[in-house]
Amino acid sequence: MKLGAWVHDHDNISLDAQIALAGENGLQAIRSYHIAYAEKAAPALKRAGMSLFADMWIDAEALAKNWRSQVKLEELTRYHDLGVPLEAICVGNELRQGGNTPAAKQFTARLAFGLGNLIATYRDWMDAQGYTTPLTYAMEEIVFDREGYFNEWLWPMIDACDIISINSYPMGDRAWFTFDAFEESRRFLYDSRLRNDRLALFELRLRRTLQELEPAHKPVILSETGFPSAVGYHIEDDHLVVPESDNARYGEVMREFVDLIRRVNSDYNGCIQAIYFYEWRDNLYHHKIGNEEQSPIHAAFGLSDRFGIPKFIMKVMKRLIIIAAQCRGVQLNAPTLRDLIRSLSDANRTDFNLVAGRVGFEPT
């Protein structure tokens, strides 16, 4: 599985510096939500040897009224002119009608109809131009019915996609909204029973989704995932929500989370091609902190803190995923794992005990 993340550029840390650091820490791709952002990031991606998971912004209400209003062929050309490898182009992300609050937002049959037509139009045009980049749509969990299965009207849109992309988190409403979400985040990191319950539910949903998609024989991308590192927060300058994180514990739980995805992926013949974590860096200026969604926990999703310092050793996590995938069911014994961690720590010039602790191995 390829590892990537969104790298935001809302403050005074340059995008070039962030992308370089993300690449040094083992990320292979970044996610873009707008063409202007992608054009800004492209030079740094080239220097870092990283690829791009692109996105085309779609107006949901306009799409529902007349899908042809959202056809933007020139934007497809601009993406292909960037000169960076494109993992896929995402035709829209989490489109909604009815509003953004949990009780109001809906993914309607009209949106699915419009997206299916739009993606098919793009596919035909790209084929004529010789562009082979896969097309997809990043769906959130409102596309499922109460039992966790795809709504019936979604299938024509799924058929139009080359890759199926899903934004999915091990989080419910209480973990997302109001300042109470910081307490939920703390409990997720420290309370093993609560964490196991949430991870089991995430795994059930993921397995059910992959099982439903199996007859389609299409690859899958986890286009957004992750969880916050916060165990508390404080306010700076009377308005800025600053998360307080336990980075060591976050790294341990992240390893557990990624290993869960790896195990599920192994059961479904490796159909998950990539994982995109929601944020590379904590985002104290995320628009959802103060909008109608009232989700201040959005400040704490970074794999690194707000200054760009990684919260845990990601390169080790990536290497372990690769090796585990290669082993395919072979159980690594303790001496082998100890040697593996030692070689990784030597390669990265880090302390053996620190690396061992971060990947959940108790050194002896």
C-alpha positions as CSV (number, residue, x, y, z in Angstrom):
1,M,0.0,0.0,0.0
2,K,1.2,3.5,-0.9
3,L,1.2,6.0,1.9
4,G,0.2,9.6,1.4
5,A,-1.4,12.6,3.1
6,W,-2.9,16.1,2.5
7,V,-0.3,18.8,3.1
8,H,-2.1,22.0,4.0
9,D,-0.7,25.5,3.2
10,H,-2.8,27.7,5.5
11,D,0.0,29.3,7.4
12,N,3.6,30.5,7.2
13,I,5.4,27.1,6.7
14,S,6.2,26.7,3.0
15,L,4.6,24.0,1.0
16,D,8.0,23.1,-0.5
17,A,9.5,22.5,3.0
18,Q,6.6,20.4,4.1
19,I,6.6,18.2,1.0
20,A,10.3,17.6,1.3
21,L,10.0,16.6,4.9
22,A,7.0,14.4,4.2
23,G,9.0,12.6,1.5
24,E,12.0,12.2,3.8
25,N,9.7,10.5,6.3
26,G,8.4,7.9,3.9
27,L,5.3,9.4,2.3
28,Q,5.1,8.7,-1.4
29,A,2.2,10.9,-2.5
30,I,0.1,13.9,-1.4
31,R,-3.5,14.6,-1.9
32,S,-4.8,17.8,-3.6
33,Y,-8.3,19.2,-3.4
34,H,-7.8,22.0,-6.0
35,I,-5.9,22.5,-9.2
36,A,-4.3,25.7,-8.0
37,Y,-2.9,23.9,-5.0
38,A,-1.6,21.1,-7.2
39,E,0.2,23.6,-9.5
40,K,1.8,25.2,-6.5
41,A,2.9,21.8,-5.1
42,A,4.2,20.3,-8.4
43,P,7.8,21.6,-8.3
44,A,8.3,20.2,-4.8
45,L,6.7,16.9,-5.7
46,K,9.2,16.6,-8.6
47,R,12.2,17.3,-6.4
48,A,10.9,14.8,-3.8
49,G,10.1,12.1,-6.4
50,M,6.5,12.0,-5.1
51,S,3.2,11.5,-6.9
52,L,-0.2,13.3,-6.7
53,F,-3.7,12.2,-5.9
54,A,-5.5,15.0,-7.7
55,D,-9.0,16.4,-7.1
56,M,-11.5,18.4,-9.1
57,W,-13.8,20.7,-7.1
58,I,-17.5,20.1,-7.8
59,D,-20.4,22.3,-6.9
60,A,-22.9,19.8,-5.5
61,E,-26.1,21.8,-6.0
62,A,-25.1,22.8,-9.6
63,L,-24.3,19.1,-10.3
64,A,-27.7,18.0,-9.1
65,K,-29.5,20.6,-11.3
66,N,-27.4,20.1,-14.4
67,W,-24.3,17.8,-14.4
68,R,-23.0,19.3,-17.7
69,S,-22.4,22.6,-15.8
70,Q,-19.5,20.9,-14.0
71,V,-17.6,19.7,-17.1
72,K,-14.1,21.2,-16.9
73,L,-11.9,19.6,-19.6
74,E,-9.3,22.3,-19.4
75,E,-8.7,21.4,-15.7
76,L,-8.0,17.8,-16.8
77,T,-5.4,19.1,-19.2
78,R,-3.8,21.3,-16.6
79,Y,-3.4,18.3,-14.2
80,H,-1.7,16.3,-17.0
81,D,0.6,19.2,-17.8
82,L,2.0,19.3,-14.2
83,G,4.7,16.8,-15.1
84,V,4.2,14.7,-11.9
85,P,2.9,11.1,-11.7
86,L,-0.9,11.1,-11.1
87,E,-2.2,8.3,-8.9
88,A,-5.8,9.2,-9.9
89,I,-8.0,12.2,-10.4
90,C,-10.8,12.5,-7.9
91,V,-13.9,14.0,-9.5
92,G,-15.4,15.5,-6.3
93,N,-15.0,14.9,-2.6
94,E,-17.8,14.3,-0.1
95,L,-20.5,16.0,-2.1
96,R,-23.6,16.8,-0.1
97,Q,-27.1,18.2,-0.4
98,G,-29.1,19.5,2.5
99,G,-26.3,21.1,4.5
100,N,-23.1,20.1,6.3
101,T,-24.5,19.2,9.8
102,P,-24.6,15.4,10.5
103,A,-28.4,15.3,10.6
104,A,-28.9,17.3,7.4
105,K,-26.2,16.2,4.9
106,Q,-27.3,13.7,2.2
107,F,-25.7,12.0,-0.8
108,T,-28.7,11.8,-3.1
109,A,-29.6,9.7,-6.1
110,R,-29.4,13.0,-8.1
111,L,-25.8,13.5,-7.1
112,A,-24.9,9.9,-8.0
113,F,-26.6,10.3,-11.4
114,G,-24.7,13.5,-12.1
115,L,-21.4,12.1,-11.0
116,G,-21.8,8.9,-13.0
117,N,-22.4,11.0,-16.2
118,L,-19.6,13.4,-15.4
119,I,-17.0,10.7,-14.8
120,A,-18.1,8.8,-17.9
121,T,-17.7,12.0,-20.0
122,Y,-14.3,12.6,-18.6
123,R,-13.2,9.0,-19.2
124,D,-14.3,9.2,-22.9
125,W,-12.5,12.5,-23.4
126,M,-9.3,11.3,-21.7
127,D,-9.3,8.1,-23.7
128,A,-9.5,10.1,-26.8
129,Q,-6.5,12.2,-25.7
130,G,-4.5,9.2,-24.7
131,Y,-4.7,9.9,-20.9
132,T,-4.8,6.7,-18.8
133,T,-5.0,8.3,-15.4
134,P,-7.7,6.5,-13.3
135,L,-10.8,8.5,-12.3
136,T,-12.6,8.2,-9.0
137,Y,-14.9,9.9,-6.5
138,A,-14.1,10.2,-2.8
139,M,-17.2,9.2,-0.9
140,E,-18.0,9.5,2.8
141,E,-20.2,7.3,4.9
142,I,-23.5,9.0,4.0
143,V,-23.4,6.9,0.8
144,F,-24.3,3.8,2.9
145,D,-27.7,2.7,4.2
146,R,-28.5,2.0,7.9
147,E,-27.0,-1.5,7.6
148,G,-23.8,-0.2,6.2
149,Y,-24.3,-1.2,2.5
150,F,-24.2,1.0,-0.5
151,N,-27.4,2.7,-1.4
152,E,-28.9,1.1,-4.5
153,W,-28.6,4.3,-6.6
154,L,-24.9,4.5,-6.1
155,W,-23.9,1.6,-8.3
156,P,-24.0,3.4,-11.7
157,M,-21.6,5.9,-10.3
158,I,-19.3,3.2,-8.9
159,D,-19.4,1.5,-12.3
160,A,-18.2,4.7,-13.9
161,C,-15.1,4.9,-11.5
162,D,-11.8,3.3,-12.4
163,I,-10.9,3.2,-8.7
164,I,-13.2,3.3,-5.7
165,S,-12.2,5.9,-3.1
166,I,-13.6,6.0,0.4
167,N,-13.0,8.5,3.2
168,S,-13.3,6.5,6.4
169,Y,-12.3,7.0,10.0
170,P,-12.5,5.0,13.2
171,M,-14.7,7.8,14.6
172,G,-18.3,8.5,15.4
173,D,-20.1,11.8,15.8
174,R,-19.0,12.2,19.4
175,A,-15.4,12.0,18.3
176,W,-15.9,14.7,15.7
177,F,-18.0,17.6,17.0
178,T,-17.7,20.2,19.8
179,F,-14.9,20.5,22.2
180,D,-16.0,17.2,23.8
181,A,-14.2,15.5,20.9
182,F,-10.9,16.2,22.7
183,E,-12.0,14.0,25.6
184,E,-13.1,11.3,23.1
185,S,-9.7,11.5,21.5
186,R,-7.9,11.1,24.8
187,R,-10.1,8.1,25.6
188,F,-9.4,6.5,22.2
189,L,-5.6,6.7,22.9
190,Y,-5.7,5.5,26.5
191,D,-8.8,3.4,27.0
192,S,-8.1,0.0,25.3
193,R,-11.8,-1.2,25.5
194,L,-13.1,2.0,23.8
195,R,-10.4,1.9,21.2
196,N,-10.9,-1.8,20.5
197,D,-14.7,-1.2,20.1
198,R,-14.1,1.7,17.6
199,L,-11.5,-0.2,15.7
200,A,-13.7,-3.3,15.5
201,L,-16.5,-1.2,14.1
202,F,-14.1,0.4,11.6
203,E,-12.9,-3.0,10.5
204,L,-16.5,-4.3,10.2
205,R,-17.4,-1.4,7.9
206,L,-14.3,-1.8,5.9
207,R,-14.7,-5.5,5.4
208,R,-18.4,-5.1,4.5
209,T,-17.5,-2.4,1.9
210,L,-14.7,-4.5,0.3
211,Q,-17.0,-7.5,0.2
212,E,-19.6,-5.5,-1.6
213,L,-17.1,-4.2,-4.1
214,E,-15.4,-7.5,-4.7
215,P,-17.5,-8.4,-7.8
216,A,-16.6,-5.1,-9.4
217,H,-12.9,-6.1,-9.4
218,K,-11.8,-2.5,-8.9
219,P,-8.9,-1.3,-6.8
220,V,-9.7,0.8,-3.7
221,I,-8.1,3.9,-2.1
222,L,-8.7,5.0,1.5
223,S,-8.7,8.6,0.3
224,E,-9.0,10.0,3.8
225,T,-8.4,8.3,7.1
226,G,-6.6,8.7,10.5
227,F,-7.5,10.0,13.9
228,P,-6.4,12.9,16.2
229,S,-3.4,12.8,18.5
230,A,-5.0,15.2,21.0
231,V,-5.4,14.4,24.7
232,G,-6.5,18.0,25.5
233,Y,-6.3,21.6,24.2
234,H,-5.7,25.2,25.1
235,I,-6.6,28.5,23.6
236,E,-4.0,30.9,22.3
237,D,-4.6,34.6,21.4
238,D,-8.3,34.2,22.5
239,H,-9.3,32.2,19.5
240,L,-6.7,29.7,18.3
241,V,-7.4,26.1,19.4
242,V,-4.1,24.4,20.1
243,P,-4.1,20.6,20.6
244,E,-2.1,19.0,23.3
245,S,-0.9,15.6,22.1
246,D,0.7,12.4,23.4
247,N,2.8,11.7,20.4
248,A,4.4,8.5,21.7
249,R,0.9,7.0,22.4
250,Y,-0.4,8.3,19.1
251,G,2.4,6.5,17.3
252,E,1.7,3.2,19.0
253,V,-2.0,3.4,18.2
254,M,-1.3,4.5,14.6
255,R,0.8,1.4,14.2
256,E,-2.1,-0.7,15.5
257,F,-4.5,1.0,13.1
258,V,-2.4,0.6,10.0
259,D,-1.7,-3.0,10.9
260,L,-5.5,-3.6,11.0
261,I,-5.9,-2.1,7.5
262,R,-3.0,-4.3,6.3
263,R,-4.6,-7.4,7.7
264,V,-8.0,-6.6,6.1
265,N,-6.3,-5.8,2.8
266,S,-4.5,-9.1,2.8
267,D,-7.8,-10.9,3.2
268,Y,-9.2,-9.1,0.1
269,N,-6.2,-9.8,-2.2
270,G,-4.5,-6.5,-1.7
271,C,-7.3,-4.5,-3.3
272,I,-6.5,-1.4,-1.2
273,Q,-3.8,0.4,-3.2
274,A,-3.1,3.4,-1.0
275,I,-3.9,5.1,2.3
276,Y,-4.1,8.9,2.5
277,F,-4.0,10.3,6.0
278,Y,-6.1,13.4,6.4
279,E,-3.3,15.7,7.3
280,W,0.5,15.8,7.2
281,R,0.6,18.6,9.8
282,D,-1.7,19.8,12.6
283,N,-4.0,22.5,11.1
284,L,-4.9,25.2,13.5
285,Y,-6.7,27.2,10.8
286,H,-9.0,24.4,9.4
287,H,-12.3,26.0,8.3
288,K,-14.3,23.3,10.0
289,I,-13.1,24.4,13.4
290,G,-15.4,27.4,13.4
291,N,-18.0,26.8,10.7
292,E,-21.5,25.2,11.2
293,E,-19.9,21.8,11.8
294,Q,-18.2,23.0,15.0
295,S,-15.3,20.5,14.8
296,P,-12.3,21.9,16.6
297,I,-10.7,18.4,16.7
298,H,-9.8,19.1,13.1
299,A,-6.8,20.9,14.5
300,A,-5.2,17.7,15.7
301,F,-5.1,15.2,12.7
302,G,-1.5,15.8,11.6
303,L,1.1,13.1,11.3
304,S,3.4,16.0,12.4
305,D,2.7,18.8,14.8
306,R,1.9,22.4,13.7
307,F,5.6,23.2,13.3
308,G,6.2,20.2,11.0
309,I,7.9,17.9,13.5
310,P,6.8,14.3,12.9
311,K,4.9,12.8,15.9
312,F,6.4,9.3,15.3
313,I,8.8,7.5,13.0
314,M,6.7,7.1,9.9
315,K,9.5,5.6,7.7
316,V,9.6,2.6,10.0
317,M,5.9,2.1,9.7
318,K,6.1,2.2,5.9
319,R,9.0,-0.3,5.8
320,L,7.1,-2.6,8.2
321,I,4.0,-2.5,5.9
322,I,6.1,-3.4,2.9
323,I,7.9,-6.2,4.6
324,A,4.6,-7.6,6.1
325,A,3.0,-7.5,2.7
326,Q,5.9,-9.3,1.2
327,C,5.8,-12.0,3.9
328,R,2.1,-12.6,3.3
329,G,1.1,-14.5,6.3
330,V,4.6,-15.4,7.5
331,Q,4.9,-14.7,11.2
332,L,8.1,-12.8,12.1
333,N,9.6,-14.3,15.3
334,A,11.1,-12.1,17.9
335,P,14.8,-12.4,16.9
336,T,13.9,-11.6,13.3
337,L,11.8,-8.6,14.3
338,R,14.6,-7.4,16.6
339,D,17.1,-7.6,13.7
340,L,14.6,-5.8,11.4
341,I,14.1,-2.9,13.9
342,R,17.8,-2.6,14.5
343,S,18.6,-2.4,10.8
344,L,15.9,0.2,10.3
345,S,17.1,2.3,13.2
346,D,20.7,2.1,11.9
347,A,19.6,3.2,8.5
348,N,17.7,6.1,9.9
349,R,20.4,7.0,12.6
350,T,17.9,6.7,15.4
351,D,18.1,4.9,18.7
352,F,17.1,1.3,18.7
353,N,15.0,1.4,21.9
354,L,13.1,4.5,20.6
355,V,12.3,2.8,17.3
356,A,11.4,-0.5,19.0
357,G,9.0,1.3,21.3
358,R,7.4,3.3,18.4
359,V,6.6,0.1,16.5
360,G,5.2,-1.7,19.5
361,F,8.2,-4.1,20.1
362,E,9.5,-4.5,23.6
363,P,13.3,-4.6,23.4
364,T,15.1,-7.0,25.7
